[in-house]
Amino acid sequence: MSLFRLEGVARSVRLPDDSRLDILAGVDLAVDAGEHVSIVGRSGSGKTTLLNLLGLLDEPTAGEIVWDGRPLSALSSRDRDRARGRDIGFVFQQFNLLSGRSALENTIVPLLYAGTDRFWKRRSIATAMLERVGLGERLASTPEHLSGGEQQRVAIARALVRGPKLILADEPTGALDVETGARVMRLLDDVSRATGAALITITHDPAIAALADRCYRLDAGRLAPERSGAAA
Amino acid sequence: MNRLRESFTTVAATVIEGWNELRAQRTRVLMSLIGVGLAVAAITGAVAAGSIAEQSIREGEERGSGRAASLSVNAFDDNGPTDPVLLAERLEPLVERFGIDYHSRRVYGEPLALESPSGLLRTESAAVDPAWGAMRRIPVEHGRWFTERDERMLAPAVLVDEIAWENLGSPALGEHPTVRIQGERSATAEIVGVVASQNSSREWSAGTVYLLVDDYLELAPPLDPMISSVETSLWVPEAEAEALADAIRAELRAQYPVTISVQVERNDPAAWGGGAATGLLWLQLGLVGVASIVLLLAALSLVNITMVTVRHRVREIGIRRAFGATGRRVFVGVVMESVVGTAFAGVIGVAIAVLALQNPWVRELIGDGIVEPPPFPIGAAVVGLLVAVGVGAVAGVLPALVAVRVRVIEAIRF
C-alpha cells in the first residue's frame, strides 16, 4: 500500500479581481514507504504549493489526497495537525530554525507535541539525533552561531527526531554552496534510508534531483515523470 | 492512568514551552512584567500591611481596655467606689470557683518619688497584679514581667518604663539594679524589667513605675477615693463572657447591701465593634484600588506587548504548527506564556512585599510597639498570586486568538 496518493489533485486561488489562478491541475502521484522522489521545476511552477499539499498544510480545491489509507477530506483539522506532527518532517530552504534557541532546543520542538514517553526523554532523543547529523559538539549553539550547512543539519535533525514516515525537503540546498549542499543531501539521503522514511525533495537543481529513485518535473502546474532516478 | 499521564505531559509541555518562549522574548515582556510585579507587590503589601497595622491598633486598644473578653468589676454607692480591698476579698473565691486564670487589679494611685543620680524623680505609679502584663499585652523591652514569686519577696520588685529607666541612668538589668522609693514609707526595690513607654512625651513625664498592688499599698498613703481609683479586671474566654458576667454579678450583689451597685461589664474593644481597626479597612481598600488601576495599566501594556510579540512570531508559530502543534495547543501555549510570565512577576511581587514588610523600619512604622507580630498573612500572598495568574490569563487571550488565526503556509513564508 502506498504511503500516500494524489488523485487528480488541483489547487487554485481566487485573485483580487475575482478571476481564478490555477496553480496545480490534475496531479497524480503515489509514493511508497522508504522511496526517494524528487520534483524539479522552475520558479512559479507550483512546487511549493505541491509541498504544502503533501505536508497536509493545505487542502486541494479538486481531487483527493489519500494519506496512509485515509482520504484527507475525512480528517479533521486536528487530525491533520497530529498526523503532520507524527508522520511528516519538514526541511526548508531557509532552515526556519527558531532564533535565540540552541540547536538542542530547536531539535526538541517536535518532541513537545509527541507522546508522553518521548516528551520526557526529549533531551536524550534530540541529543542522539544531533550526534547522528554530526552536531554533537554544537548542542548549545544558537542559529546565529552556526554556519548554513550546520543550520541545515539542525533542521534535518529536527525533521527526523520523531521518526517520520515522510520527509519533505523544500530546496534543501538552496541556501548552501555546492560542496556543503552535496554533503547535506548525502546526509539527508543516508539518514532517510536508514530510518526507512520516504523522502520527497523539491528542487530546481538537476544534480540534486538525480540522487532520487524517481524524478518528476512540474511545469505550469502539471506533474510529469522526468526519468528514472539513481536506483534505476 | 495513561490518560492522566498524557494530560500531565501536555500541561508540563505547555508550561515548558511557555517558559522557553519567555526566556527567548525576555526583553520584550520584561517591561510589562515589571508593572505587573509592582502592582502585585502593592496589592499583597497593602493586604499584609493592613493586617499588621490592624494587629498594632488592636494591641494598642487592648493595652487600654483589655483583650477579648475582659470583664471590669466595680462596686460603688452614692459617694463613689467602695473599698477596693473588700471587693478583692469577695471576688477572690469567685475567681477560684469559676476557674478564671487571669485576674488583676490596677490601682491608679499617687505619684512615687524615686532616688535617681540627678535627684528625686516623681514618676507616675501603676500598681498591678502579675496577670496584668498578659491581660494588657504590656510590651517588656528588657528583663521580665512580674511573677507570682515576686509577691513573696521581702524587697519589692518593680518594672520601669523606658523614660524612667533612662532617667535612672539605664542600669544594666543583669546586675540586679535597685532603686530607692520614697513614699509614706521608703523601700529599696529591685528593677526586674523595662517596659515600652505608654507616654509619648519625655518632656512632661518622668516615666512610670510598675509595682505589685500589695507593695504599693505598703509604700503609698492609704487610698483616697477622691484621688485614687482601682480597676478590677478578669480576662475570660469570649464564648463564656456573658454567662460569667451574669454569675459573678449575681454572686457579688448577694454579698453587698442593696444600696451598693455592682457592675460586671465587658469593656474590651471587641465588645464595642473593634474601634479604630474598622477605619483601617477604608485605607486598605483605597490602597488596593490604586494598585488595581496600576495592575490594569500593566495588563493592557502586557496585552499590547504580547500582540506585538505574536505578530513578530508568525513564522515561529507556523513552524510549530508544521511540526505538529494543534490550534488548541498554540492557543493554550500563548495564554500560558502570558500566565507563566505574570505568575513569575507575581512571585517576585509577593517576595518584594514580604521583604518590605520584614524590614524593621517598615515594621516600626506600621506596627509600632506590637507585642505579637502576626506572620506574613498567607491569604495576602495567595491573593497576590491569583491576581497575577488571572491577569496573565486575561491578557493572553487576545494574542492567543490572533496566533490561532495564523495560516501555516503564509506563516512559514513570512
Interface residues (C-beta under 8 A of the other chain):
Chain A: T48 N52 G55 L57 D58 S77 R78 D81 R82 R84 G85 R86 F90 F92 N96 L98 S99 G100 R101 E105 V109 P110 L112 Y113 A114 G115 T116 F119 W120 R158 R162
Chain B: N2 R5 E6 T9 A12 A13 I16 E17 N20 A24 R315 E316 I319 R320 R321 A322 F323 G324 A325 T326 G327 R328 R329 V408 I409 I412 R413
